[in-house]
C-alpha cells in the first residue's frame, strides 16, 4: 500500500519561524550597516588624502620648473586698472596694470600641467585674467556658439565646464559646479581645497602667549586703509603664509621647514552654513566657494586661499555673533569628514588628518612659513 507519509515529504517554515529569521537578518544588517558606512567614509577620507598629496607634490614639481618659486596665492601678473576701454585686466573694467594682486588665476590653475591636465592649461589664453574667464563663461553659459578658431573662446568654454575631480573631496555632499543664475562672479566649477595664506597674530588669537604681531600685511584693496585693518571689506591678508596676495614665494623662503608648514587644507566646512552673520552671503552654499581657477577679484577677496584669524579648525562663531565679525578671507578650514577635523598637507608633500581639537597655538604656528616656531603637531 502506498504510504502517504513517506520520508521524502518536506515541511516548510512556519510563519513564526519565518518572522524569527527575518528579525535575525534585520538585527545583523543593523549591526553591520554602521561598520559599512564607517568603512566607506574611511575610504573617502583616504581618497581625499591622496588628492591633496598629488596637489602638494604638483607644487614641488612646479617649483622645480620655476627656479624654486611656487604659484602665487592670486596671480602676480594681473592688476586692476582704472580705465574701462580694455577688459583684459579684469572681468568688466580696467586697463593697464596698476596694483599688485588684483585678480588673475589661482594656484590650482598653474598646477594643472603637473597633474596630467595639460590640455586644460593649453586651452586658456593667460593674457586674460581668471576673473575675465569666469564672467565670460557665465555670459556664454547658454550659448550655442562653436567658434573653434579663437583660443580665448575655446578656453572660456573649456575652463568654465571643467569640474576637476582632483580638486573635489568625495565626502563633500553637494554639487561642485555653481550655476548661479544671478551672480556671475560665483559661476563655475569649484574646489574643496584652499591654500594657507598665513596667520593674523593678535593677543586675542594666541591664548595669552603673545601680545605682539611680528608679521607684515599686504594691501588687498585700492584705498588709503592701512595694510592691516579690520575695516577692509573682506579681511587683511598677512605676508607669512606659503601663499599670499600678489606674489610668489620660494620654497627656500619656508624657513620654518617644509615639514613644519601647512600648505593646503580642506575648506568647505559644514559649520559655515550654521552662521548667518557672514558677509557676502558666505553662509549659503556655494557662496563661500568659487571657481577653482580664479585667484581673487579686485575688491580684495582671495578665492582659493584663506588666512587664519579668530576661527579654529572646523569651527565657526555662534550664530548670534555681530554682523561682519568674520571676514571672507578668514573663513575656516574644515571638512565633512566624520571624526571632526580635516585633511591638511604640509609643504613637503605629506598629508595628515588634523583633529579639530588641535591646540590653537600649534595650529597657527604650522600655518606660517617664517615664524621660527619650535612646537609642531608632532611634539
Number of C-alpha atoms within 10 A of each C-alpha: 3 5 6 7 7 8 7 5 7 7 5 7 10 9 9 9 11 12 12 12 13 12 12 12 12 12 11 11 12 11 11 11 11 11 11 12 11 12 12 13 16 15 14 17 21 17 17 26 21 16 20 30 23 20 24 23 21 22 27 21 17 20 17 13 11 12 10 17 19 25 26 26 32 32 28 22 20 27 24 26 20 13 12 13 10 15 17 24 30 27 24 14 17 20 17 15 15 15 18 21 30 33 32 33 31 28 26 25 20 20 23 21 17 16 16 10 13 13 11 15 17 13 17 22 17 17 12 18 29 33 27 24 30 27 22 20 23 24 12 15 17 8 10 7 9 10 11 10 8 10 14 18 21 16 21 24 24 17 25 25 14 17 19 16 13 19 22 22 27 20 19 16 9 9 13 23 22 20 16 14 10 9 12 18 20 22 26 28 24 26 25 26 29 27 29 29 30 32 30 26 21 17 13 12 20 19 12 10 11 12 13 10 11 10 15 12 19 17 22 30 24 14 9 7 13 15 18 17 13 15 12 18 18 21 26 29 32 27 23 25 29 30 31 29 30 25 19 19 21 16 21 12 15 21 15 18 18 20 16 23 28 28 32 29 28 28 28 25 23 18 18 23 18 14 18 18 20 24 16 14 15 20 19 15 15 21 16 22 25 25 26 30 29 28 31 28 26 24 15 23 26 31 26 31 32 30 32 26 25 22 17 22 28 24 20 21 18 12 13 9 14 12 12 16 14 24 23 24 23 23 29 26 31 28 26 21 21 12 11 16 22 26 26 26 28 23 24 19 20 19 23 15 17 19 15 19 13 14 14 17 17 16 22 26 26 29 25 31 31 20 20 12 16 11 13 15 12 5 6
